[in-house]
Amino acid sequence: MAGVKAVAIGGGTGLPIALRSLRQYAEKVTAIVSVADDGGSSGRLRKDIGILPPGDIRNCLVALADDRRMADLFRYRFKHGNGITGHSLGNLIIAALADLHGGFDKGVLAAAELLLVQGQVLPSTIGNVTLLAATVNDEPIIGQVKIAETTSPIKSVHLDPPNVDAYPAAVEAILEADQIVIGPGSLFTSILPNLIVPGIGKALAKTKAIKIYVCNVMTQPGETDLFSASDHVRAIISHGTVDWVDVVVINSCPVPADKISLYAENRRYAVPIDARNIESLGIKVVLADVLDESKPSCHEYAKLAKVLQKLV
C-alpha cells in the first residue's frame, strides 16, 4: 500500500513475524526492539564486553534483509569451540561493528547496511537497563531470563533505571507512523520492556497512528498462565494507558487437535477469546484466522498481513 509508514514494537521471535507481514504492503517499516534481554548469546556478550543485547535486533535485521546470503551468515550459530559455542555470528558482527563505529546504535546501522535492510531497526533505548518484575505476591524477580522462567504469576514489570531515555529515532518513528503493531511476542519480557520506556509510552499515547495489539495464539508458562485475550490487554493498559491500544487482533482458528496435548505437556494453551471484555474498554476486536498451521503456537505472516493491511 503506497505511502504507509508502519512500526512494529516488541522483541523475541514474534517481532520478525510482524515485520514480514508489514513488508507485504507498507512503504516504510520500522522495528522498535527491546534491549532488556540477558540470556543466551546476547546475555554472554552483555556480561563479557558490556554491549547491549544484540540478539532480538539481529533477528529483526534478518527479517528485513534483502541480502539473503548475509542473512544466512547472521543466523549462523557456532556449535563447537571453547568460548564460542552457542554464539550467533550475527551477534558477534554487531558487537564488532558497534566497537568499530563507536556505539551500539551505530553498529546496528552498519549491520543494516551490510544486510541491505529495507526499513530500519531501532532499539527502544540505548540505556543499559535491567528488567525487574513483581509477582502477584509482590515477590521481586531480577532479570529477563528469570522472569521468563518463573512459575509465579507476574503482576508488573519495570526497568532499572526507570527514567531511561527513549531512543530519539524510535520516538520519531512512532509519531510519524500511520500504523503501529504491538506484538506478537512475550508479554512481560519482550513487549512491555519497550512500552515502559517513558518516552516510548508517551509517544504511543500521542501518535495519531492506529495502534494494533496482535494477541499471542497461546499462553506462555510463567508469563501468561491462564491469561485470556483481555488479560493480555489489561496487562498492557495497567502499565500505561488505554490510549496505547485501538484494536486487538485475535486468532480465531482452533489449534489442531493433534498438537493440543503436545503443547499442554509444556503448559501452553490456546488463549481464550473474551472479545466482549476487551470491547468494554472501548477497544475494537478483530477475529481472524492468522494461525501458522505448521507451527500453531505462532502467527502466519501472510495471513496476518492481510488483516493488518485492512486496518491501515
C-alpha positions as CSV (number, residue, x, y, z in Angstrom):
1,M,0.0,0.0,0.0
2,A,1.7,3.2,-1.2
3,G,2.9,5.6,1.4
4,V,2.1,3.6,4.5
5,K,4.6,4.1,7.4
6,A,4.3,1.1,9.8
7,V,6.1,0.5,13.1
8,A,6.3,-2.8,14.9
9,I,7.2,-2.9,18.6
10,G,8.4,-6.0,20.5
11,G,11.2,-8.5,20.6
12,G,11.9,-12.2,20.7
13,T,10.7,-14.4,17.8
14,G,7.3,-12.7,17.4
15,L,8.5,-9.4,16.2
16,P,10.1,-10.7,13.0
17,I,6.8,-12.3,12.0
18,A,5.1,-8.9,12.3
19,L,7.9,-7.3,10.2
20,R,7.5,-9.9,7.5
21,S,3.8,-9.1,7.5
22,L,4.3,-5.4,7.2
23,R,6.8,-5.8,4.4
24,Q,3.9,-7.2,2.3
25,Y,2.2,-3.8,1.9
26,A,3.9,-0.9,3.8
27,E,6.3,1.5,2.1
28,K,8.4,2.1,5.2
29,V,8.8,-0.4,8.0
30,T,10.4,0.3,11.4
31,A,11.1,-2.2,14.2
32,I,11.4,-0.9,17.7
33,V,13.1,-3.6,19.8
34,S,13.7,-4.3,23.5
35,V,17.2,-4.3,24.9
36,A,16.3,-5.9,28.2
37,D,17.4,-9.4,27.1
38,D,20.1,-11.0,29.4
39,G,20.1,-14.7,28.2
40,G,21.9,-16.8,25.6
41,S,24.5,-15.4,23.3
42,S,23.2,-11.8,24.0
43,G,23.5,-12.2,27.7
44,R,27.0,-13.5,27.5
45,L,28.1,-10.6,25.3
46,R,26.4,-8.2,27.6
47,K,28.3,-9.6,30.6
48,D,31.6,-10.1,28.8
49,I,32.0,-6.9,26.9
50,G,29.3,-4.6,28.2
51,I,27.4,-4.3,24.9
52,L,23.6,-4.0,24.8
53,P,22.0,-7.4,23.8
54,P,22.1,-7.7,20.0
55,G,20.0,-10.9,19.6
56,D,16.5,-9.6,19.1
57,I,17.8,-6.7,17.0
58,R,19.7,-9.3,14.8
59,N,16.5,-11.3,14.2
60,C,14.7,-8.1,13.1
61,L,17.6,-7.1,10.8
62,V,17.4,-10.6,9.2
63,A,13.7,-10.3,8.8
64,L,14.1,-7.1,6.8
65,A,17.2,-8.1,4.9
66,D,17.4,-8.2,1.1
67,D,20.8,-9.8,1.0
68,R,19.8,-13.4,1.9
69,R,23.4,-14.7,1.9
70,M,24.4,-12.2,4.5
71,A,21.2,-13.0,6.4
72,D,22.2,-16.7,6.5
73,L,25.6,-15.7,7.9
74,F,23.9,-13.5,10.6
75,R,21.7,-16.6,11.5
76,Y,24.7,-18.9,11.9
77,R,25.3,-20.2,15.4
78,F,28.5,-21.9,16.4
79,K,28.1,-25.5,17.6
80,H,31.7,-26.1,18.7
81,G,34.7,-24.3,20.1
82,N,35.8,-23.2,23.5
83,G,34.1,-19.9,24.5
84,I,32.3,-19.6,21.2
85,T,29.8,-22.4,21.3
86,G,26.2,-21.1,21.2
87,H,27.2,-17.7,20.0
88,S,25.4,-16.3,16.9
89,L,27.7,-14.9,14.3
90,G,25.3,-12.1,13.7
91,N,25.6,-11.1,17.4
92,L,29.4,-11.1,17.1
93,I,29.3,-9.0,13.9
94,I,27.0,-6.4,15.6
95,A,29.3,-6.3,18.6
96,A,32.3,-5.7,16.3
97,L,30.6,-3.0,14.3
98,A,29.5,-1.3,17.5
99,D,33.1,-1.2,18.6
100,L,34.3,0.0,15.2
101,H,31.7,2.7,14.8
102,G,31.7,4.0,18.4
103,G,28.3,2.9,19.7
104,F,25.7,0.2,19.7
105,D,23.2,2.1,17.6
106,K,25.8,3.0,15.0
107,G,26.8,-0.7,14.9
108,V,23.2,-1.7,14.3
109,L,23.0,0.9,11.4
110,A,26.2,-0.5,9.9
111,A,24.8,-4.1,10.1
112,A,21.6,-2.9,8.4
113,E,23.7,-1.6,5.5
114,L,25.6,-4.9,5.2
115,L,22.3,-6.8,5.0
116,L,20.6,-4.3,2.7
117,V,17.8,-3.9,5.2
118,Q,14.6,-2.5,3.7
119,G,13.4,-0.3,6.6
120,Q,15.0,0.4,9.9
121,V,15.7,-1.5,13.2
122,L,15.9,0.7,16.3
123,P,16.4,0.0,20.0
124,S,13.7,1.5,22.2
125,T,16.6,2.8,24.3
126,I,20.4,2.7,24.3
127,G,20.4,2.8,28.1
128,N,21.8,-0.2,29.9
129,V,18.6,-1.4,31.5
130,T,17.7,-4.4,33.7
131,L,14.2,-5.7,33.6
132,L,12.6,-6.2,37.0
133,A,9.2,-7.9,37.9
134,A,6.9,-8.2,40.8
135,T,4.7,-11.3,41.2
136,V,1.1,-11.2,42.4
137,N,2.5,-11.8,45.9
138,D,4.9,-8.9,45.4
139,E,8.0,-11.1,45.2
140,P,10.7,-9.4,43.2
141,I,12.4,-11.1,40.2
142,I,15.5,-9.6,38.6
143,G,16.4,-10.2,35.0
144,Q,14.6,-11.0,31.8
145,V,15.6,-14.7,31.8
146,K,14.5,-15.3,35.4
147,I,11.2,-13.5,34.7
148,A,10.6,-15.7,31.6
149,E,11.3,-18.8,33.6
150,T,9.3,-18.0,36.7
151,T,6.4,-20.2,37.8
152,S,4.8,-17.4,39.8
153,P,2.1,-15.2,38.2
154,I,3.5,-11.8,37.2
155,K,1.8,-8.6,38.2
156,S,4.0,-6.0,36.7
157,V,7.4,-5.2,35.2
158,H,9.6,-2.2,35.4
159,L,13.1,-1.0,34.3
160,D,16.2,-0.2,36.3
161,P,16.9,2.7,35.9
162,P,13.2,3.6,35.5
163,N,13.7,7.0,33.8
164,V,15.9,5.8,30.9
165,D,15.8,8.0,27.8
166,A,14.0,6.7,24.8
167,Y,16.0,6.4,21.6
168,P,15.1,9.6,19.7
169,A,14.7,7.9,16.3
170,A,12.2,5.4,17.8
171,V,10.1,8.2,19.2
172,E,10.2,10.0,15.8
173,A,9.1,6.8,14.0
174,I,6.1,6.3,16.4
175,L,5.0,9.9,15.9
176,E,5.3,9.8,12.1
177,A,3.6,6.3,11.7
178,D,0.3,5.5,10.1
179,Q,0.1,2.2,11.8
180,I,1.7,0.7,14.9
181,V,1.7,-3.0,15.6
182,I,2.5,-4.2,19.1
183,G,3.5,-7.9,19.2
184,P,3.1,-10.7,18.9
185,G,5.6,-11.8,21.5
186,S,6.3,-12.5,25.2
187,L,4.1,-10.0,27.0
188,F,6.2,-9.2,30.0
189,T,9.7,-9.8,28.7
190,S,9.5,-8.7,25.0
191,I,6.6,-6.2,24.6
192,L,6.3,-4.3,27.8
193,P,10.0,-3.6,28.2
194,N,9.6,-1.3,25.2
195,L,6.4,0.4,26.3
196,I,7.6,1.2,29.8
197,V,10.5,3.3,28.4
198,P,8.9,6.6,29.4
199,G,9.5,8.4,26.0
200,I,8.1,5.4,24.1
201,G,4.9,5.2,26.2
202,K,4.3,9.0,25.8
203,A,4.8,8.9,22.1
204,L,2.5,5.9,21.8
205,A,-0.3,7.8,23.6
206,K,0.3,10.9,21.5
207,T,0.6,9.4,18.0
208,K,-2.3,9.6,15.5
209,A,-1.4,6.2,14.1
210,I,-3.8,3.3,14.6
211,K,-2.4,1.1,17.3
212,I,-2.9,-2.6,16.9
213,Y,-2.1,-5.3,19.5
214,V,-1.6,-8.7,18.0
215,C,-2.5,-11.1,20.8
216,N,-0.5,-14.3,21.2
217,V,-2.0,-17.5,19.9
218,M,-1.1,-19.5,23.0
219,T,-0.3,-18.7,26.7
220,Q,3.3,-18.9,27.9
221,P,4.3,-20.8,31.0
222,G,5.0,-18.4,33.9
223,E,4.4,-15.2,32.0
224,T,0.8,-15.6,31.0
225,D,-0.5,-18.8,32.5
226,L,-4.3,-18.9,32.2
227,F,-4.4,-15.5,30.5
228,S,-7.3,-14.7,28.3
229,A,-7.1,-12.2,25.5
230,S,-8.5,-9.5,27.7
231,D,-5.9,-10.3,30.4
232,H,-3.2,-9.6,27.9
233,V,-4.8,-6.3,27.0
234,R,-5.4,-5.3,30.6
235,A,-1.7,-6.0,31.5
236,I,-0.6,-3.6,28.8
237,I,-3.1,-0.9,29.9
238,S,-2.1,-1.3,33.6
239,H,1.5,-0.3,32.7
240,G,0.4,2.8,30.9
241,T,-2.9,3.9,29.4
242,V,-5.8,2.6,27.3
243,D,-4.6,5.0,24.6
244,W,-1.9,2.5,23.9
245,V,-4.3,0.2,22.0
246,D,-7.0,0.9,19.5
247,V,-7.5,-2.6,18.0
248,V,-6.8,-6.1,19.1
249,V,-6.3,-8.9,16.6
250,I,-7.1,-12.3,18.0
251,N,-6.6,-15.7,16.2
252,S,-9.9,-17.4,15.6
253,C,-8.6,-20.6,14.1
254,P,-8.5,-23.6,16.5
255,V,-5.2,-25.2,17.3
256,P,-5.1,-28.6,15.5
257,A,-6.2,-31.4,17.8
258,D,-3.1,-33.4,17.3
259,K,-1.0,-30.5,18.7
260,I,-3.1,-29.6,21.7
261,S,-1.8,-32.4,24.0
262,L,1.8,-31.8,22.9
263,Y,1.5,-28.1,23.9
264,A,-0.3,-28.9,27.1
265,E,2.7,-31.0,28.2
266,N,4.6,-27.8,28.1
267,R,1.9,-25.8,29.9
268,R,0.8,-23.9,26.8
269,Y,-2.8,-23.5,25.9
270,A,-4.8,-21.6,23.3
271,V,-5.6,-18.1,24.6
272,P,-9.3,-17.9,25.4
273,I,-11.2,-15.3,23.3
274,D,-13.2,-13.0,25.5
275,A,-13.9,-10.2,23.0
276,R,-16.7,-8.5,25.0
277,N,-14.3,-7.8,27.9
278,I,-12.0,-6.1,25.5
279,E,-14.7,-4.2,23.8
280,S,-16.0,-2.9,27.2
281,L,-12.7,-1.0,27.4
282,G,-13.6,0.9,24.2
283,I,-11.1,-1.2,22.1
284,K,-12.1,-2.8,18.8
285,V,-11.6,-6.6,18.4
286,V,-10.8,-8.3,15.1
287,L,-11.1,-12.1,15.0
288,A,-9.3,-13.7,12.1
289,D,-7.5,-16.9,11.1
290,V,-3.9,-15.9,11.5
291,L,-2.6,-19.3,12.6
292,D,0.5,-20.9,11.3
293,E,-0.7,-24.4,10.9
294,S,2.8,-25.8,10.6
295,K,3.7,-24.2,13.9
296,P,0.4,-23.5,15.6
297,S,1.8,-21.5,18.5
298,C,2.7,-18.8,16.0
299,H,1.1,-16.4,13.6
300,E,1.4,-17.0,9.8
301,Y,2.9,-13.8,8.4
302,A,0.9,-13.7,5.1
303,K,-2.4,-14.2,6.9
304,L,-1.5,-11.6,9.4
305,A,-0.5,-9.2,6.6
306,K,-4.0,-9.3,5.0
307,V,-5.6,-8.5,8.4
308,L,-3.2,-5.6,9.2
309,Q,-3.5,-4.1,5.7
310,K,-7.2,-3.8,6.1
311,L,-6.7,-1.9,9.3
312,V,-4.5,0.8,7.9
